[in-house]
Amino acid sequence: MRALLSMRWDDVLFAHWPVDSDIVAPTLPEGLTVDTYDGDAYLGIVGFRMDSIRPRGAPVGLSFPELNLRTYVQSADGPGVYFYNLDADDRIGVTLARALFELPYYRAEIRVDDREAGVRFRSRRTARSSSRRRARWCPWH
């Protein structure tokens, strides 16, 4: 099947930490179990800029930063990724993803600055119970 959308990810951070699987297991919905590596579950923070998101063949697309928290799971269908949240700085994209795909997207104000020492990433949810995230990472050369 041909892809419906095309996009590019820039300034990507994949940061993961080992966590006791007994801590992660109760946070998962029914039907999912923790996928482990060497006995540990892993929580990951993934930050990036999605650039040129557009339907296949369209000349112009949208771009926005995103930050998500995820873990790795097993289900009856095999291994997968469970997203606790996906914060994005795009009102339309967040609304569509929540409605069409039932993904836990949240609207956030996200600022990404390129600096000589790396990428600076700041995120604040726009909801009343807003949470804040800050990160800075440097690409490997």
PyMOL commands that set and color helices and strands:
alter all, ss='L'
color gray80, all
select helices_A, chain A and resi 21-27+91-101
alter helices_A, ss='H'
color red, helices_A
select strands_A, chain A and resi 5-20+33-34+40-55+62-75+78-88+105-115+118-125+132-137
alter strands_A, ss='S'
color yellow, strands_A
deselect
rebuild
show_as cartoon
